[in-house]
Amino acid sequence: MRKNVSWIAGSSLIACTFMYIVEQGLDINYAIKTLIKIILFLSIPVLYAVRIKNKSIRWLSKRKQQPTDGLALSIGLGILSFACILLTYAVLQRFIDLERISADLQTDLGITPRTFIFVALYVTFGNSLLEEYFFRGFVFLEMYKEGYRTSAYVFSSVLFGLYHIAIFQSWFPLPLMILALAGLIGVAFVFNWLDAKSGTFVNSWVVHIFADTAIVLIGFRIFGIL
């Protein structure tokens, strides 16, 4: 129904706008920002299930197929994404100010080389799960199931890319930021395609883990750990 799709689009857009304000406008550390994100990205799908669909919370986790459907493909794409991210970094690292990123992470977010290992574990497994649950499990799949398939692909992919601008907009020059945005939108389309085939966000989560593992390795390089 159009009303349901409008609710999904409106609430997710508000959530991402609010997170942009949190990321760029509030002087709070990474732990507080993470807590706000967890509450926001979990509560909106739950509210949708209970108030709009009149379903139980468990309804959000139902799947058409088993989560292992397409898992081999997801692992293969995950390995490919891992390699592509590291290769892209190797080619473009001379245009990236690693010292500035390291300083921003430590002064603005309170992330230090000593605490980065814990952040890395959360980003790889926890944050990737949260984002897949929200952007694919909620935004994409729910719009897709409502029959707005093209809108589901385009809206969720663009929103996923724009959401990440709040994280890296101060790190990269404009050309690299545009390249990163285009890459994120393209990756989101692939994630959506995987999940449309399986009816669950588990497959895109697998790829997301591999991608974030590569990013975390770059983070270790930024902090001089590797």
C-alpha positions as CSV (number, residue, x, y, z in Angstrom):
1,M,0.0,0.0,0.0
2,R,1.1,3.5,-0.8
3,K,0.6,4.6,2.8
4,N,3.0,1.9,4.1
5,V,5.6,2.8,1.6
6,S,5.3,6.5,2.4
7,W,5.8,5.7,6.1
8,I,8.9,3.6,5.4
9,A,10.4,6.3,3.1
10,G,9.5,9.1,5.5
11,S,10.7,7.5,8.7
12,S,14.0,6.2,7.2
13,L,14.7,9.6,5.7
14,I,14.1,11.3,9.0
15,A,16.3,8.8,10.8
16,C,19.2,9.4,8.4
17,T,18.8,13.1,8.6
18,F,18.9,12.9,12.3
19,M,22.0,10.8,12.2
20,Y,23.6,13.3,10.0
21,I,23.0,16.0,12.6
22,V,24.3,13.6,15.3
23,E,27.5,12.9,13.3
24,Q,28.3,16.4,12.1
25,G,26.5,18.7,14.5
26,L,26.9,17.2,18.0
27,D,30.1,17.1,19.9
28,I,29.8,13.7,21.4
29,N,32.0,10.6,21.3
30,Y,31.7,7.5,19.2
31,A,30.0,5.4,21.9
32,I,27.1,7.9,22.4
33,K,26.6,8.2,18.6
34,T,26.6,4.5,18.3
35,L,24.0,4.1,21.0
36,I,21.7,6.7,19.4
37,K,22.1,4.9,16.1
38,I,21.2,1.6,17.6
39,I,18.1,2.9,19.3
40,L,17.0,4.7,16.1
41,F,17.6,2.0,13.6
42,L,15.9,-0.7,15.8
43,S,13.0,1.3,17.1
44,I,11.7,2.5,13.7
45,P,11.2,-1.0,12.1
46,V,9.7,-2.2,15.4
47,L,7.3,0.8,15.4
48,Y,6.4,0.1,11.8
49,A,5.6,-3.6,12.6
50,V,3.6,-2.9,15.6
51,R,1.7,0.3,14.7
52,I,1.5,0.2,11.0
53,K,1.3,-3.5,10.1
54,N,-0.3,-4.6,13.4
55,K,2.2,-7.4,13.6
56,S,4.4,-8.7,16.4
57,I,8.1,-7.8,16.6
58,R,9.0,-11.3,15.4
59,W,7.3,-10.7,12.1
60,L,10.3,-8.6,11.0
61,S,12.6,-11.6,11.1
62,K,10.4,-13.9,8.9
63,R,12.0,-15.1,5.7
64,K,10.7,-16.7,2.5
65,Q,13.7,-19.0,2.3
66,Q,16.5,-20.2,4.5
67,P,19.3,-17.7,5.3
68,T,21.8,-20.1,3.6
69,D,20.1,-19.7,0.2
70,G,22.7,-17.9,-2.0
71,L,25.3,-18.0,0.8
72,A,28.1,-19.2,-1.6
73,L,27.4,-16.3,-3.9
74,S,27.4,-13.9,-1.0
75,I,30.8,-15.2,0.2
76,G,32.2,-14.9,-3.3
77,L,31.0,-11.3,-3.7
78,G,32.3,-10.6,-0.2
79,I,35.8,-11.7,-1.1
80,L,35.6,-9.7,-4.3
81,S,34.5,-6.6,-2.4
82,F,37.3,-7.1,0.1
83,A,39.8,-7.2,-2.7
84,C,38.3,-4.2,-4.5
85,I,38.3,-2.0,-1.4
86,L,42.0,-2.8,-0.6
87,L,43.0,-2.3,-4.3
88,T,41.1,1.1,-4.4
89,Y,42.8,2.2,-1.3
90,A,46.2,1.2,-2.7
91,V,45.6,3.2,-5.8
92,L,44.1,6.3,-4.1
93,Q,45.9,6.4,-0.8
94,R,48.2,9.3,-1.9
95,F,45.1,11.5,-2.2
96,I,43.9,10.6,1.4
97,D,45.2,12.5,4.4
98,L,45.7,9.7,6.8
99,E,47.0,11.9,9.6
100,R,43.9,14.1,9.4
101,I,41.6,11.1,9.6
102,S,43.5,9.7,12.6
103,A,43.3,13.1,14.3
104,D,39.6,13.4,13.7
105,L,38.9,9.9,15.0
106,Q,40.8,10.6,18.2
107,T,39.7,14.2,18.9
108,D,36.2,14.1,17.6
109,L,35.1,10.6,18.3
110,G,37.4,9.5,21.1
111,I,38.7,6.5,19.2
112,T,42.4,5.7,20.0
113,P,44.7,3.1,18.8
114,R,44.1,1.2,22.0
115,T,40.4,1.2,21.7
116,F,40.2,0.7,17.9
117,I,40.3,-3.1,18.2
118,F,37.0,-3.0,20.0
119,V,35.6,-0.5,17.5
120,A,36.8,-2.7,14.7
121,L,35.0,-5.7,16.0
122,Y,31.8,-3.7,16.5
123,V,32.0,-2.2,13.0
124,T,32.6,-5.5,11.3
125,F,29.9,-7.5,13.0
126,G,27.6,-5.3,14.9
127,N,27.3,-2.1,12.8
128,S,27.1,-4.1,9.6
129,L,24.2,-6.2,11.0
130,L,22.4,-3.0,12.2
131,E,22.7,-1.3,8.8
132,E,21.6,-4.4,6.9
133,Y,18.7,-4.8,9.2
134,F,17.6,-1.2,8.7
135,F,18.5,-0.5,5.1
136,R,17.8,-3.9,3.6
137,G,15.6,-5.8,6.1
138,F,13.3,-2.8,6.7
139,V,13.6,-0.2,4.0
140,F,14.3,-2.3,0.9
141,L,12.5,-5.5,1.6
142,E,9.4,-3.9,3.0
143,M,9.0,-1.5,0.1
144,Y,9.8,-4.4,-2.3
145,K,7.1,-6.6,-0.7
146,E,4.6,-3.8,-1.0
147,G,5.1,-3.9,-4.8
148,Y,7.2,-0.8,-5.3
149,R,10.2,-2.7,-6.5
150,T,11.9,0.0,-8.6
151,S,11.4,2.5,-5.8
152,A,12.7,0.1,-3.3
153,Y,16.0,-0.4,-5.2
154,V,16.5,3.3,-6.0
155,F,15.4,4.8,-2.7
156,S,17.2,2.4,-0.3
157,S,20.4,2.5,-2.3
158,V,20.6,6.3,-2.6
159,L,19.7,6.6,1.1
160,F,22.4,4.1,2.1
161,G,25.0,6.1,0.2
162,L,23.9,9.5,1.4
163,Y,23.7,8.3,5.0
164,H,27.5,7.5,4.9
165,I,28.4,11.1,3.7
166,A,28.0,12.1,7.4
167,I,30.8,9.8,8.3
168,F,33.4,10.7,5.7
169,Q,32.6,14.1,4.3
170,S,35.4,15.8,6.2
171,W,38.0,13.1,5.3
172,F,38.1,13.2,1.5
173,P,38.3,15.9,-1.2
174,L,35.2,16.4,-3.3
175,P,36.2,14.1,-6.2
176,L,36.9,11.2,-3.8
177,M,33.7,11.8,-1.8
178,I,31.7,11.6,-5.1
179,L,33.5,8.4,-6.0
180,A,32.8,6.9,-2.6
181,L,29.2,7.9,-2.8
182,A,28.7,6.4,-6.2
183,G,30.5,3.2,-5.0
184,L,28.2,2.9,-2.0
185,I,25.1,3.4,-4.0
186,G,26.3,0.7,-6.5
187,V,27.1,-1.7,-3.7
188,A,23.7,-1.1,-2.2
189,F,22.0,-2.1,-5.5
190,V,24.0,-5.4,-5.3
191,F,23.0,-5.9,-1.7
192,N,19.4,-5.3,-2.6
193,W,19.6,-7.8,-5.5
194,L,21.0,-10.5,-3.2
195,D,18.2,-9.9,-0.6
196,A,15.4,-9.8,-3.2
197,K,16.5,-13.3,-4.3
198,S,16.5,-14.7,-0.8
199,G,13.9,-12.6,1.0
200,T,16.3,-12.0,3.9
201,F,19.1,-9.5,4.7
202,V,21.4,-12.2,5.8
203,N,23.1,-12.6,2.4
204,S,23.9,-8.9,2.1
205,W,25.2,-8.9,5.7
206,V,27.8,-11.6,4.7
207,V,29.1,-9.3,1.9
208,H,29.0,-6.3,4.3
209,I,31.2,-8.1,6.8
210,F,33.9,-8.8,4.2
211,A,33.7,-5.1,3.0
212,D,34.0,-3.8,6.6
213,T,36.9,-6.1,7.3
214,A,38.8,-4.5,4.5
215,I,37.9,-1.0,5.8
216,V,39.0,-2.0,9.3
217,L,42.3,-3.2,8.0
218,I,42.8,0.3,6.5
219,G,41.8,1.7,9.9
220,F,44.6,-0.3,11.5
221,R,46.9,1.3,8.8
222,I,45.6,4.8,9.7
223,F,46.4,4.3,13.3
224,G,49.8,2.9,12.5
225,I,49.0,-0.5,14.0
226,L,49.8,-2.4,10.8
